């Protein structure tokens, strides 16, 4: 089968792909398209700027280029070692195409890829852009999203922040069908995980996404046999959560919340050596 993976160029996605590709690319043909868009609210306040620095800027601007010069062979699959986007591409023969940060050019590139390559399955994993109907409807094996939030209660791009802001005990990475309405597609599975308030938002995000990836991998045999069944979401249930503003970040910090810390970067960086 042919899988088109739509993701984002940051360290969180690198960790996800290091688990996904050794399994997926061994059995199927895979292409990865990486968006790189900054949304309103993702910069412009100290917490938001720090989060972007620790998840994107230092990795794409300096650490990944330096690591690409040092990593000459892949780590054994299944271990804790990490490879960069370039290292993963070489190790598993998976093309990784940049989509940039502009909506229309990125969606047109995706349309062209789907029309020319005709993937059987589309996976949206932390992707920046809404996947248009005329793209996802072409995947006969289904088009799915890994949403870091417990649907339908938490919809939107910043759900885990708000889940921790609301001091929930646990959250979920929800695998659901893509649909015309954002985060409203039928739910295939929920990967529930316990929140660790002694760790940062970034640490919990990686934990949650990895729980979702494990569930996705467990469903691959069923997916090879046909589209995954989903349970429709109840209309009118849940709410949409926007990116937090500076005042909300301040309230989060006052409650002891940490969006990220230098230890996050140090721990992740060690996994590349």
C-alpha positions in Angstrom: 0.0 0.0 0.0 1.0 3.6 -0.5 0.9 5.9 2.5 1.1 9.7 2.3 2.0 11.2 5.7 1.3 14.9 6.2 3.3 16.3 9.1 5.1 19.3 10.5 8.8 20.2 10.5 9.6 20.1 14.2 11.2 17.8 16.8 7.9 16.3 17.9 7.3 15.0 14.5 10.8 13.6 14.3 10.2 11.6 17.4 6.9 10.3 15.9 8.5 9.4 12.6 11.3 7.5 14.3 8.7 5.1 15.6 6.3 5.1 12.6 8.7 4.7 9.7 10.7 1.7 10.7 7.4 -0.3 10.7 5.4 1.5 8.0 8.2 1.7 5.4 9.2 -1.9 5.9 5.8 -3.1 4.7 4.6 -0.2 2.5 5.6 2.6 0.2 5.7 5.9 2.1 6.0 9.6 1.3 6.2 12.4 3.9 5.2 16.0 3.3 6.3 18.5 5.9 4.6 21.9 6.5 6.3 24.8 8.3 3.6 27.4 9.2 3.5 29.6 12.2 0.0 30.3 13.4 -1.2 33.4 15.3 -0.4 32.9 18.9 2.5 30.7 18.3 4.9 33.6 18.6 4.8 37.0 20.2 4.9 36.1 23.9 7.8 34.7 25.9 6.2 31.3 26.6 5.1 30.9 22.9 8.5 32.0 21.7 10.3 29.6 24.0 8.1 26.7 22.9 8.8 27.5 19.2 12.5 27.8 19.9 12.6 24.4 21.7 10.4 22.5 19.2 11.3 24.1 15.9 13.9 26.9 15.7 17.0 25.4 17.3 16.4 22.1 15.6 15.8 23.3 12.0 18.2 26.2 12.1 21.3 24.5 13.8 20.9 21.1 15.5 19.5 19.1 12.6 22.1 20.5 10.0 24.9 19.7 12.5 23.5 16.2 13.3 23.2 15.4 9.6 26.9 15.9 9.3 27.6 13.4 12.1 25.1 10.7 11.7 26.4 8.3 9.1 24.3 5.2 9.8 20.9 4.5 11.2 20.1 3.4 14.8 18.6 0.0 15.2 14.8 0.2 14.9 12.9 0.0 18.1 15.5 1.7 20.3 15.5 5.1 21.8 18.0 6.6 19.4 16.7 9.3 17.0 17.5 10.2 13.4 16.8 13.6 11.8 14.4 14.0 8.9 17.3 13.6 6.5 18.6 10.5 8.3 15.2 8.9 8.3 14.8 9.6 4.6 18.1 7.9 3.8 17.6 5.0 6.2 14.1 4.0 5.0 14.1 5.4 1.5 11.2 7.7 2.2 11.0 11.0 0.3 10.4 14.0 2.5 9.1 17.0 0.7 8.8 20.5 2.2 5.4 22.2 1.9 6.4 25.6 3.3 4.1 27.8 5.3 1.6 29.3 2.8 -1.8 27.7 2.7 -2.6 27.8 -1.1 0.8 26.6 -2.4 1.0 23.9 0.2 -2.5 22.6 -0.6 -1.8 22.7 -4.3 1.4 20.7 -3.8 -0.6 18.1 -1.8 -3.3 18.0 -4.5 -0.7 17.3 -7.2 1.0 14.6 -5.1 -2.4 12.8 -4.5 -3.4 13.0 -8.2 0.0 11.8 -9.5 0.9 9.3 -6.8 -2.6 8.1 -5.8 -1.9 7.1 -2.2 -4.1 4.4 -0.7 -4.0 6.0 2.8 -3.5 9.6 4.0 -2.2 10.1 7.5 -2.2 13.6 9.0 0.1 13.7 12.0 0.5 17.1 13.5 0.0 18.8 10.1 -0.3 22.6 9.9 -3.0 22.7 7.2 -6.6 21.6 6.8 -6.6 18.8 4.2 -9.1 19.8 1.5 -12.0 17.5 0.7 -10.8 16.9 -2.9 -7.5 15.5 -1.4 -8.6 13.3 1.4 -11.6 11.8 -0.5 -9.2 10.2 -3.0 -7.6 7.9 -0.5 -9.6 4.7 -0.9 -8.1 3.2 2.3 -9.1 6.2 4.3 -7.7 9.5 5.5 -7.0 9.8 9.2 -5.7 12.4 11.7 -3.9 11.9 15.0 -5.5 14.6 17.1 -3.8 15.4 20.5 -6.9 15.8 22.5 -9.9 13.8 23.7 -12.5 14.2 21.0 -15.2 15.5 21.0 -14.5 17.3 24.3 -11.3 19.0 23.1 -11.1 20.3 19.5 -8.6 22.7 18.0 -4.8 23.1 17.7 -3.8 23.6 21.3 -5.9 21.0 23.1 -3.3 19.5 25.3 -2.4 22.9 26.7 -6.0 23.5 27.6 -6.3 20.0 29.0 -3.4 20.7 31.4 -4.7 24.2 32.0 -8.0 22.6 33.2 -6.0 20.2 35.4 -7.5 17.1 33.8 -6.1 13.8 35.1 -5.7 12.3 31.6 -5.9 13.0 28.0 -6.0 11.1 24.7 -4.6 11.1 21.2 -7.6 10.5 19.1 -7.4 8.8 15.7 -10.2 10.0 13.6 -11.3 10.2 9.9 -10.6 13.5 8.2 -13.8 15.4 7.5 -15.0 18.8 6.1 -15.4 20.1 9.6 -12.1 20.3 11.6 -11.8 17.6 14.3 -15.3 16.3 13.6 -14.6 13.1 11.7 -15.7 9.7 13.0 -13.5 8.4 15.8 -11.5 5.2 15.1 -9.6 4.9 18.4 -8.6 6.9 21.5 -5.1 6.4 23.1 -5.6 7.5 26.7 -2.6 8.6 28.7 -2.1 10.0 32.1 -0.8 13.6 32.4 2.4 14.2 34.3 2.3 17.7 35.9 5.8 17.3 37.1 6.9 17.5 33.4 6.4 20.2 30.8 3.7 20.5 28.1 6.3 19.5 25.5 7.1 16.3 27.4 3.4 15.4 27.7 2.8 16.2 24.0 5.4 13.7 23.0 4.0 11.1 25.4 0.5 11.6 23.9 1.5 11.6 20.3 3.6 8.4 20.8 0.6 6.7 22.4 -1.3 7.6 19.3 1.4 6.2 17.0 1.4 2.9 18.9 -2.3 2.6 18.4 -2.0 3.4 14.7 0.7 0.8 14.3 -1.5 -1.8 16.1 -4.2 -1.1 13.5 -2.0 -1.5 10.4 -3.0 -5.2 9.8 -6.7 -4.1 9.9 -6.0 -1.1 7.7 -4.3 -3.4 5.1 -7.6 -5.2 4.8 -9.7 -2.0 4.2 -10.7 1.3 5.7 -11.0 1.5 9.5 -14.5 1.9 10.9 -15.2 5.0 12.9 -17.8 6.1 15.4 -19.5 9.4 14.4 -19.1 12.2 16.9 -22.2 13.5 18.6 -23.1 17.0 17.2 -23.0 19.8 19.7 -20.7 18.0 22.1 -17.4 19.5 23.2 -15.8 22.8 22.2 -13.1 24.4 20.1 -10.0 25.6 22.0 -7.9 28.4 20.3 -4.2 29.0 20.9 -3.6 30.5 24.3 -3.0 34.2 24.7 -0.3 35.8 26.9 -2.8 36.1 29.9 -3.7 32.4 29.7 0.0 31.5 29.5 0.6 33.6 32.6 -2.3 31.8 34.4 -0.9 28.4 33.4 2.5 29.4 34.8 0.9 30.6 38.0 -0.6 27.2 38.5 2.9 25.6 38.2 2.6 24.7 34.5 5.7 24.7 32.2 5.4 24.8 28.4 8.9 23.6 28.0 12.3 23.8 29.7 16.0 23.4 28.7 16.0 19.8 30.0 13.5 18.9 27.3 16.0 19.9 24.6 19.0 18.3 26.4 17.1 15.0 26.8 16.1 14.9 23.2 19.5 15.9 21.9 21.2 13.0 23.7 19.0 10.6 21.8 20.7 11.5 18.6 24.1 10.2 19.8 
